[in-house]
């Protein structure tokens, strides 16, 4: 999400991908993530795709790859695009038997 918590950029796809075609047809999306240190903690973001921008020179996916793997993105043979999501609903929680806050 951006610093104001208004938009997320969780997905970056190859131009013309089947997933991209589906999002263009129906812009409603959801993304979930689990804390790797505590698998009971999670976040769910539901919203709409509000913009699609090209990933110029694969700069965005390189940044993500460097953060999570320590090296530049290796599959450079095709164009990619970034799907910007505007959240309608964000839920953060803990699963299991943990006491809810």
VEXTI-743817 format. One record per atom (N, C-alpha, C): residue number from 1; x, y, z. Coordinates in steps of 0.1 Angstrom, whole numbers, always signed. Example, Ala and Ser with C-alpha at 12.3 -4.5 7.8 and 13.67 -1.06 7.14 Angstrom:
<sites>
<site><num>1</num><east>+132</east><north>-57</north><up>+78</up></site>
<site><num>1</num><east>+123</east><north>-45</north><up>+78</up></site>
<site><num>1</num><east>+132</east><north>-33</north><up>+78</up></site>
<site><num>2</num><east>+128</east><north>-22</north><up>+71</up></site>
<site><num>2</num><east>+137</east><north>-11</north><up>+71</up></site>
<site><num>2</num><east>+129</east><north>+0</north><up>+79</up></site>
</sites>
This chain:
<sites>
<site><num>1</num><east>+8</east><north>-12</north><up>+0</up></site>
<site><num>1</num><east>+0</east><north>+0</north><up>+0</up></site>
<site><num>1</num><east>+9</east><north>+12</north><up>+0</up></site>
<site><num>2</num><east>+3</east><north>+23</north><up>-5</up></site>
<site><num>2</num><east>+11</east><north>+35</north><up>-4</up></site>
<site><num>2</num><east>+11</east><north>+40</north><up>+10</up></site>
<site><num>3</num><east>+18</east><north>+51</north><up>+13</up></site>
<site><num>3</num><east>+20</east><north>+56</north><up>+26</up></site>
<site><num>3</num><east>+7</east><north>+60</north><up>+33</up></site>
<site><num>4</num><east>-3</east><north>+64</north><up>+25</up></site>
<site><num>4</num><east>-16</east><north>+68</north><up>+30</up></site>
<site><num>4</num><east>-25</east><north>+56</north><up>+32</up></site>
<site><num>5</num><east>-21</east><north>+44</north><up>+28</up></site>
<site><num>5</num><east>-30</east><north>+33</north><up>+29</up></site>
<site><num>5</num><east>-41</east><north>+32</north><up>+20</up></site>
<site><num>6</num><east>-40</east><north>+40</north><up>+9</up></site>
<site><num>6</num><east>-51</east><north>+40</north><up>-1</up></site>
<site><num>6</num><east>-50</east><north>+31</north><up>-12</up></site>
<site><num>7</num><east>-38</east><north>+28</north><up>-16</up></site>
<site><num>7</num><east>-37</east><north>+19</north><up>-28</up></site>
<site><num>7</num><east>-27</east><north>+8</north><up>-25</up></site>
<site><num>8</num><east>-29</east><north>-3</north><up>-31</up></site>
<site><num>8</num><east>-19</east><north>-14</north><up>-30</up></site>
<site><num>8</num><east>-14</east><north>-18</north><up>-44</up></site>
<site><num>9</num><east>-2</east><north>-22</north><up>-46</up></site>
<site><num>9</num><east>+3</east><north>-27</north><up>-59</up></site>
<site><num>9</num><east>+7</east><north>-42</north><up>-57</up></site>
<site><num>10</num><east>-2</east><north>-50</north><up>-54</up></site>
<site><num>10</num><east>+2</east><north>-64</north><up>-51</up></site>
<site><num>10</num><east>+5</east><north>-73</north><up>-62</up></site>
<site><num>11</num><east>+0</east><north>-69</north><up>-74</up></site>
<site><num>11</num><east>+2</east><north>-78</north><up>-85</up></site>
<site><num>11</num><east>+8</east><north>-72</north><up>-97</up></site>
<site><num>12</num><east>+17</east><north>-79</north><up>-104</up></site>
<site><num>12</num><east>+24</east><north>-75</north><up>-115</up></site>
<site><num>12</num><east>+24</east><north>-86</north><up>-125</up></site>
<site><num>13</num><east>+19</east><north>-85</north><up>-137</up></site>
<site><num>13</num><east>+16</east><north>-96</north><up>-146</up></site>
<site><num>13</num><east>+22</east><north>-94</north><up>-159</up></site>
<site><num>14</num><east>+24</east><north>-105</north><up>-167</up></site>
<site><num>14</num><east>+29</east><north>-104</north><up>-180</up></site>
<site><num>14</num><east>+18</east><north>-98</north><up>-189</up></site>
<site><num>15</num><east>+21</east><north>-89</north><up>-198</up></site>
<site><num>15</num><east>+11</east><north>-83</north><up>-207</up></site>
<site><num>15</num><east>+4</east><north>-94</north><up>-215</up></site>
<site><num>16</num><east>-9</east><north>-94</north><up>-215</up></site>
<site><num>16</num><east>-17</east><north>-104</north><up>-222</up></site>
<site><num>16</num><east>-20</east><north>-116</north><up>-214</up></site>
<site><num>17</num><east>-16</east><north>-117</north><up>-201</up></site>
<site><num>17</num><east>-18</east><north>-129</north><up>-194</up></site>
<site><num>17</num><east>-33</east><north>-132</north><up>-192</up></site>
<site><num>18</num><east>-37</east><north>-144</north><up>-189</up></site>
<site><num>18</num><east>-51</east><north>-148</north><up>-187</up></site>
<site><num>18</num><east>-56</east><north>-141</north><up>-174</up></site>
<site><num>19</num><east>-48</east><north>-141</north><up>-164</up></site>
<site><num>19</num><east>-52</east><north>-134</north><up>-152</up></site>
<site><num>19</num><east>-54</east><north>-119</north><up>-154</up></site>
<site><num>20</num><east>-46</east><north>-113</north><up>-162</up></site>
<site><num>20</num><east>-48</east><north>-99</north><up>-166</up></site>
<site><num>20</num><east>-61</east><north>-97</north><up>-174</up></site>
<site><num>21</num><east>-64</east><north>-106</north><up>-183</up></site>
<site><num>21</num><east>-77</east><north>-105</north><up>-190</up></site>
<site><num>21</num><east>-89</east><north>-106</north><up>-181</up></site>
<site><num>22</num><east>-88</east><north>-115</north><up>-171</up></site>
<site><num>22</num><east>-99</east><north>-116</north><up>-161</up></site>
<site><num>22</num><east>-101</east><north>-104</north><up>-153</up></site>
<site><num>23</num><east>-90</east><north>-97</north><up>-149</up></site>
<site><num>23</num><east>-91</east><north>-85</north><up>-141</up></site>
<site><num>23</num><east>-97</east><north>-74</north><up>-150</up></site>
<site><num>24</num><east>-93</east><north>-73</north><up>-162</up></site>
<site><num>24</num><east>-99</east><north>-63</north><up>-171</up></site>
<site><num>24</num><east>-114</east><north>-65</north><up>-173</up></site>
<site><num>25</num><east>-118</east><north>-78</north><up>-173</up></site>
<site><num>25</num><east>-133</east><north>-81</north><up>-174</up></site>
<site><num>25</num><east>-140</east><north>-78</north><up>-161</up></site>
<site><num>26</num><east>-134</east><north>-81</north><up>-150</up></site>
<site><num>26</num><east>-141</east><north>-79</north><up>-137</up></site>
<site><num>26</num><east>-130</east><north>-74</north><up>-127</up></site>
<site><num>27</num><east>-130</east><north>-61</north><up>-125</up></site>
<site><num>27</num><east>-120</east><north>-55</north><up>-117</up></site>
<site><num>27</num><east>-120</east><north>-58</north><up>-102</up></site>
<site><num>28</num><east>-129</east><north>-65</north><up>-97</up></site>
<site><num>28</num><east>-130</east><north>-69</north><up>-83</up></site>
<site><num>28</num><east>-119</east><north>-79</north><up>-79</up></site>
<site><num>29</num><east>-111</east><north>-76</north><up>-69</up></site>
<site><num>29</num><east>-100</east><north>-85</north><up>-66</up></site>
<site><num>29</num><east>-99</east><north>-86</north><up>-51</up></site>
<site><num>30</num><east>-92</east><north>-96</north><up>-46</up></site>
<site><num>30</num><east>-88</east><north>-97</north><up>-32</up></site>
<site><num>30</num><east>-74</east><north>-103</north><up>-31</up></site>
<site><num>31</num><east>-67</east><north>-99</north><up>-21</up></site>
<site><num>31</num><east>-53</east><north>-103</north><up>-19</up></site>
<site><num>31</num><east>-52</east><north>-106</north><up>-4</up></site>
<site><num>32</num><east>-46</east><north>-117</north><up>-1</up></site>
<site><num>32</num><east>-44</east><north>-121</north><up>+13</up></site>
<site><num>32</num><east>-29</east><north>-124</north><up>+16</up></site>
<site><num>33</num><east>-25</east><north>-121</north><up>+28</up></site>
<site><num>33</num><east>-11</east><north>-124</north><up>+31</up></site>
<site><num>33</num><east>-10</east><north>-129</north><up>+46</up></site>
<site><num>34</num><east>-1</east><north>-138</north><up>+48</up></site>
<site><num>34</num><east>+1</east><north>-144</north><up>+62</up></site>
<site><num>34</num><east>+15</east><north>-140</north><up>+67</up></site>
<site><num>35</num><east>+16</east><north>-136</north><up>+79</up></site>
<site><num>35</num><east>+29</east><north>-133</north><up>+85</up></site>
<site><num>35</num><east>+37</east><north>-145</north><up>+86</up></site>
<site><num>36</num><east>+49</east><north>-145</north><up>+80</up></site>
<site><num>36</num><east>+58</east><north>-156</north><up>+80</up></site>
<site><num>36</num><east>+63</east><north>-160</north><up>+94</up></site>
<site><num>37</num><east>+64</east><north>-150</north><up>+103</up></site>
<site><num>37</num><east>+68</east><north>-153</north><up>+117</up></site>
<site><num>37</num><east>+57</east><north>-158</north><up>+126</up></site>
<site><num>38</num><east>+44</east><north>-155</north><up>+122</up></site>
<site><num>38</num><east>+33</east><north>-159</north><up>+130</up></site>
<site><num>38</num><east>+22</east><north>-163</north><up>+120</up></site>
<site><num>39</num><east>+21</east><north>-176</north><up>+117</up></site>
<site><num>39</num><east>+11</east><north>-179</north><up>+106</up></site>
<site><num>39</num><east>-4</east><north>-177</north><up>+110</up></site>
<site><num>40</num><east>-6</east><north>-173</north><up>+123</up></site>
<site><num>40</num><east>-20</east><north>-170</north><up>+127</up></site>
<site><num>40</num><east>-24</east><north>-156</north><up>+123</up></site>
<site><num>41</num><east>-14</east><north>-148</north><up>+121</up></site>
<site><num>41</num><east>-17</east><north>-134</north><up>+117</up></site>
<site><num>41</num><east>-19</east><north>-132</north><up>+102</up></site>
<site><num>42</num><east>-28</east><north>-124</north><up>+98</up></site>
<site><num>42</num><east>-31</east><north>-123</north><up>+84</up></site>
<site><num>42</num><east>-37</east><north>-109</north><up>+81</up></site>
<site><num>43</num><east>-37</east><north>-106</north><up>+68</up></site>
<site><num>43</num><east>-43</east><north>-94</north><up>+63</up></site>
<site><num>43</num><east>-50</east><north>-98</north><up>+50</up></site>
<site><num>44</num><east>-62</east><north>-93</north><up>+48</up></site>
<site><num>44</num><east>-70</east><north>-95</north><up>+36</up></site>
<site><num>44</num><east>-74</east><north>-81</north><up>+31</up></site>
<site><num>45</num><east>-72</east><north>-79</north><up>+18</up></site>
<site><num>45</num><east>-75</east><north>-67</north><up>+11</up></site>
<site><num>45</num><east>-85</east><north>-70</north><up>+0</up></site>
<site><num>46</num><east>-97</east><north>-64</north><up>+0</up></site>
<site><num>46</num><east>-106</east><north>-66</north><up>-11</up></site>
<site><num>46</num><east>-108</east><north>-52</north><up>-17</up></site>
<site><num>47</num><east>-109</east><north>-51</north><up>-30</up></site>
<site><num>47</num><east>-110</east><north>-39</north><up>-37</up></site>
<site><num>47</num><east>-112</east><north>-40</north><up>-52</up></site>
<site><num>48</num><east>-109</east><north>-29</north><up>-59</up></site>
<site><num>48</num><east>-110</east><north>-29</north><up>-73</up></site>
<site><num>48</num><east>-97</east><north>-25</north><up>-80</up></site>
<site><num>49</num><east>-94</east><north>-31</north><up>-91</up></site>
<site><num>49</num><east>-83</east><north>-26</north><up>-99</up></site>
<site><num>49</num><east>-87</east><north>-13</north><up>-105</up></site>
<site><num>50</num><east>-79</east><north>-2</north><up>-102</up></site>
<site><num>50</num><east>-82</east><north>+11</north><up>-107</up></site>
<site><num>50</num><east>-72</east><north>+17</north><up>-117</up></site>
<site><num>51</num><east>-62</east><north>+10</north><up>-119</up></site>
<site><num>51</num><east>-52</east><north>+15</north><up>-129</up></site>
<site><num>51</num><east>-43</east><north>+3</north><up>-133</up></site>
<site><num>52</num><east>-39</east><north>+3</north><up>-146</up></site>
<site><num>52</num><east>-29</east><north>-6</north><up>-151</up></site>
<site><num>52</num><east>-18</east><north>+2</north><up>-158</up></site>
<site><num>53</num><east>-6</east><north>+0</north><up>-153</up></site>
<site><num>53</num><east>+5</east><north>+8</north><up>-158</up></site>
<site><num>53</num><east>+16</east><north>-2</north><up>-163</up></site>
<site><num>54</num><east>+24</east><north>+2</north><up>-173</up></site>
<site><num>54</num><east>+35</east><north>-7</north><up>-177</up></site>
<site><num>54</num><east>+46</east><north>-7</north><up>-167</up></site>
<site><num>55</num><east>+53</east><north>-18</north><up>-166</up></site>
<site><num>55</num><east>+65</east><north>-18</north><up>-157</up></site>
<site><num>55</num><east>+77</east><north>-15</north><up>-166</up></site>
<site><num>56</num><east>+79</east><north>-2</north><up>-167</up></site>
<site><num>56</num><east>+90</east><north>+3</north><up>-176</up></site>
<site><num>56</num><east>+104</east><north>-3</north><up>-171</up></site>
<site><num>57</num><east>+110</east><north>-10</north><up>-181</up></site>
<site><num>57</num><east>+123</east><north>-16</north><up>-179</up></site>
<site><num>57</num><east>+123</east><north>-26</north><up>-167</up></site>
<site><num>58</num><east>+111</east><north>-31</north><up>-164</up></site>
<site><num>58</num><east>+110</east><north>-41</north><up>-153</up></site>
<site><num>58</num><east>+114</east><north>-35</north><up>-139</up></site>
<site><num>59</num><east>+113</east><north>-22</north><up>-138</up></site>
<site><num>59</num><east>+118</east><north>-16</north><up>-125</up></site>
<site><num>59</num><east>+111</east><north>-20</north><up>-113</up></site>
<site><num>60</num><east>+97</east><north>-22</north><up>-114</up></site>
<site><num>60</num><east>+89</east><north>-26</north><up>-102</up></site>
<site><num>60</num><east>+92</east><north>-40</north><up>-98</up></site>
<site><num>61</num><east>+93</east><north>-49</north><up>-108</up></site>
<site><num>61</num><east>+95</east><north>-63</north><up>-104</up></site>
<site><num>61</num><east>+109</east><north>-65</north><up>-100</up></site>
<site><num>62</num><east>+119</east><north>-57</north><up>-105</up></site>
<site><num>62</num><east>+133</east><north>-58</north><up>-100</up></site>
<site><num>62</num><east>+133</east><north>-54</north><up>-86</up></site>
<site><num>63</num><east>+126</east><north>-43</north><up>-82</up></site>
<site><num>63</num><east>+126</east><north>-39</north><up>-68</up></site>
<site><num>63</num><east>+120</east><north>-50</north><up>-59</up></site>
<site><num>64</num><east>+109</east><north>-56</north><up>-63</up></site>
<site><num>64</num><east>+103</east><north>-67</north><up>-55</up></site>
<site><num>64</num><east>+113</east><north>-79</north><up>-54</up></site>
<site><num>65</num><east>+119</east><north>-82</north><up>-66</up></site>
<site><num>65</num><east>+128</east><north>-94</north><up>-66</up></site>
<site><num>65</num><east>+140</east><north>-91</north><up>-57</up></site>
<site><num>66</num><east>+146</east><north>-79</north><up>-57</up></site>
<site><num>66</num><east>+157</east><north>-76</north><up>-49</up></site>
<site><num>66</num><east>+153</east><north>-77</north><up>-34</up></site>
<site><num>67</num><east>+141</east><north>-72</north><up>-31</up></site>
<site><num>67</num><east>+136</east><north>-72</north><up>-17</up></site>
<site><num>67</num><east>+135</east><north>-87</north><up>-12</up></site>
<site><num>68</num><east>+129</east><north>-96</north><up>-20</up></site>
<site><num>68</num><east>+126</east><north>-109</north><up>-15</up></site>
<site><num>68</num><east>+136</east><north>-120</north><up>-19</up></site>
<site><num>69</num><east>+144</east><north>-118</north><up>-29</up></site>
<site><num>69</num><east>+154</east><north>-128</north><up>-33</up></site>
<site><num>69</num><east>+169</east><north>-123</north><up>-32</up></site>
<site><num>70</num><east>+170</east><north>-110</north><up>-32</up></site>
<site><num>70</num><east>+184</east><north>-104</north><up>-32</up></site>
<site><num>70</num><east>+190</east><north>-102</north><up>-45</up></site>
<site><num>71</num><east>+183</east><north>-105</north><up>-56</up></site>
<site><num>71</num><east>+188</east><north>-103</north><up>-70</up></site>
<site><num>71</num><east>+177</east><north>-98</north><up>-79</up></site>
<site><num>72</num><east>+182</east><north>-93</north><up>-90</up></site>
<site><num>72</num><east>+172</east><north>-88</north><up>-100</up></site>
<site><num>72</num><east>+164</east><north>-99</north><up>-106</up></site>
<site><num>73</num><east>+152</east><north>-95</north><up>-111</up></site>
<site><num>73</num><east>+143</east><north>-105</north><up>-117</up></site>
<site><num>73</num><east>+150</east><north>-111</north><up>-129</up></site>
<site><num>74</num><east>+149</east><north>-124</north><up>-130</up></site>
<site><num>74</num><east>+157</east><north>-131</north><up>-141</up></site>
<site><num>74</num><east>+149</east><north>-133</north><up>-154</up></site>
<site><num>75</num><east>+136</east><north>-134</north><up>-153</up></site>
<site><num>75</num><east>+128</east><north>-137</north><up>-166</up></site>
<site><num>75</num><east>+125</east><north>-124</north><up>-173</up></site>
<site><num>76</num><east>+134</east><north>-119</north><up>-181</up></site>
<site><num>76</num><east>+133</east><north>-106</north><up>-187</up></site>
<site><num>76</num><east>+128</east><north>-107</north><up>-202</up></site>
<site><num>77</num><east>+123</east><north>-118</north><up>-206</up></site>
<site><num>77</num><east>+119</east><north>-119</north><up>-220</up></site>
<site><num>77</num><east>+106</east><north>-114</north><up>-225</up></site>
<site><num>78</num><east>+98</east><north>-107</north><up>-216</up></site>
<site><num>78</num><east>+85</east><north>-102</north><up>-220</up></site>
<site><num>78</num><east>+81</east><north>-90</north><up>-212</up></site>
<site><num>79</num><east>+72</east><north>-82</north><up>-217</up></site>
<site><num>79</num><east>+67</east><north>-70</north><up>-210</up></site>
<site><num>79</num><east>+58</east><north>-74</north><up>-199</up></site>
<site><num>80</num><east>+58</east><north>-65</north><up>-188</up></site>
<site><num>80</num><east>+49</east><north>-68</north><up>-177</up></site>
<site><num>80</num><east>+41</east><north>-55</north><up>-174</up></site>
<site><num>81</num><east>+30</east><north>-56</north><up>-167</up></site>
<site><num>81</num><east>+22</east><north>-45</north><up>-163</up></site>
<site><num>81</num><east>+19</east><north>-46</north><up>-148</up></site>
<site><num>82</num><east>+16</east><north>-35</north><up>-142</up></site>
<site><num>82</num><east>+13</east><north>-34</north><up>-128</up></site>
<site><num>82</num><east>-2</east><north>-31</north><up>-126</up></site>
<site><num>83</num><east>-9</east><north>-39</north><up>-118</up></site>
<site><num>83</num><east>-23</east><north>-37</north><up>-115</up></site>
<site><num>83</num><east>-24</east><north>-29</north><up>-102</up></site>
<site><num>84</num><east>-29</east><north>-17</north><up>-102</up></site>
<site><num>84</num><east>-30</east><north>-9</north><up>-90</up></site>
<site><num>84</num><east>-44</east><north>-12</north><up>-84</up></site>
<site><num>85</num><east>-45</east><north>-15</north><up>-71</up></site>
<site><num>85</num><east>-57</east><north>-18</north><up>-65</up></site>
<site><num>85</num><east>-61</east><north>-7</north><up>-54</up></site>
<site><num>86</num><east>-73</east><north>-3</north><up>-55</up></site>
<site><num>86</num><east>-79</east><north>+6</north><up>-45</up></site>
<site><num>86</num><east>-87</east><north>-2</north><up>-35</up></site>
<site><num>87</num><east>-83</east><north>-3</north><up>-23</up></site>
<site><num>87</num><east>-90</east><north>-11</north><up>-13</up></site>
<site><num>87</num><east>-104</east><north>-6</north><up>-10</up></site>
<site><num>88</num><east>-114</east><north>-15</north><up>-9</up></site>
<site><num>88</num><east>-127</east><north>-12</north><up>-4</up></site>
<site><num>88</num><east>-128</east><north>-17</north><up>+11</up></site>
<site><num>89</num><east>-121</east><north>-27</north><up>+14</up></site>
<site><num>89</num><east>-121</east><north>-34</north><up>+27</up></site>
<site><num>89</num><east>-108</east><north>-40</north><up>+31</up></site>
<site><num>90</num><east>-103</east><north>-37</north><up>+43</up></site>
<site><num>90</num><east>-91</east><north>-43</north><up>+47</up></site>
<site><num>90</num><east>-93</east><north>-49</north><up>+61</up></site>
<site><num>91</num><east>-89</east><north>-61</north><up>+62</up></site>
<site><num>91</num><east>-91</east><north>-68</north><up>+75</up></site>
<site><num>91</num><east>-78</east><north>-74</north><up>+79</up></site>
<site><num>92</num><east>-74</east><north>-71</north><up>+92</up></site>
<site><num>92</num><east>-62</east><north>-76</north><up>+98</up></site>
<site><num>92</num><east>-67</east><north>-85</north><up>+110</up></site>
<site><num>93</num><east>-61</east><north>-96</north><up>+111</up></site>
<site><num>93</num><east>-66</east><north>-104</north><up>+123</up></site>
<site><num>93</num><east>-56</east><north>-116</north><up>+126</up></site>
<site><num>94</num><east>-61</east><north>-123</north><up>+136</up></site>
<site><num>94</num><east>-54</east><north>-135</north><up>+140</up></site>
<site><num>94</num><east>-64</east><north>-147</north><up>+140</up></site>
<site><num>95</num><east>-59</east><north>-158</north><up>+135</up></site>
<site><num>95</num><east>-68</east><north>-170</north><up>+134</up></site>
<site><num>95</num><east>-66</east><north>-179</north><up>+146</up></site>
<site><num>96</num><east>-71</east><north>-190</north><up>+145</up></site>
<site><num>96</num><east>-70</east><north>-200</north><up>+156</up></site>
<site><num>96</num><east>-77</east><north>-196</north><up>+168</up></site>
<site><num>97</num><east>-72</east><north>-201</north><up>+180</up></site>
<site><num>97</num><east>-79</east><north>-198</north><up>+192</up></site>
<site><num>97</num><east>-73</east><north>-186</north><up>+199</up></site>
<site><num>98</num><east>-65</east><north>-178</north><up>+193</up></site>
<site><num>98</num><east>-60</east><north>-166</north><up>+199</up></site>
<site><num>98</num><east>-71</east><north>-156</north><up>+203</up></site>
<site><num>99</num><east>-69</east><north>-150</north><up>+214</up></site>
<site><num>99</num><east>-79</east><north>-140</north><up>+218</up></site>
<site><num>99</num><east>-79</east><north>-128</north><up>+208</up></site>
<site><num>100</num><east>-90</east><north>-124</north><up>+204</up></site>
<site><num>100</num><east>-91</east><north>-113</north><up>+194</up></site>
<site><num>100</num><east>-89</east><north>-99</north><up>+201</up></site>
<site><num>101</num><east>-83</east><north>-90</north><up>+194</up></site>
<site><num>101</num><east>-80</east><north>-77</north><up>+199</up></site>
<site><num>101</num><east>-90</east><north>-67</north><up>+194</up></site>
</sites>
